[in-house]
């Protein structure tokens, strides 16, 4: 376990050289506040844990690109904000149709093609 007084900058530098214990320490320090931040932005609270996992995965993948370790908190929250906004935009594109309003398939749901139509379909496919 790392020293509780170890600076975030030192932890980031250790992460950048592959120290998994340092990443775990960053996670433990920032996860509670990050969870609160994500829940405040998302408001639905249904996908917060998935979003947090996605955020930390992005941090893990990109931490070596962070040039100035002192800005880690700002960088982390920027990643979180972008992920939450992207997630909410994707959710807005999905239209939920109640089951009762879904079109019902016809009793005979198999299309009935004539031989001439089958020949045309084969020509277009091949």
Secondary structure as GFF3:
##gff-version 3
##sequence-region A 1 126
A	DSSP	alpha_helix	8	16	.	.	.	ID=ss1
A	DSSP	alpha_helix	20	42	.	.	.	ID=ss2
A	DSSP	alpha_helix	48	62	.	.	.	ID=ss3
A	DSSP	three_ten_helix	63	65	.	.	.	ID=ss4
A	DSSP	three_ten_helix	69	71	.	.	.	ID=ss5
A	DSSP	alpha_helix	72	93	.	.	.	ID=ss6
A	DSSP	three_ten_helix	99	101	.	.	.	ID=ss7
A	DSSP	alpha_helix	115	125	.	.	.	ID=ss8
###
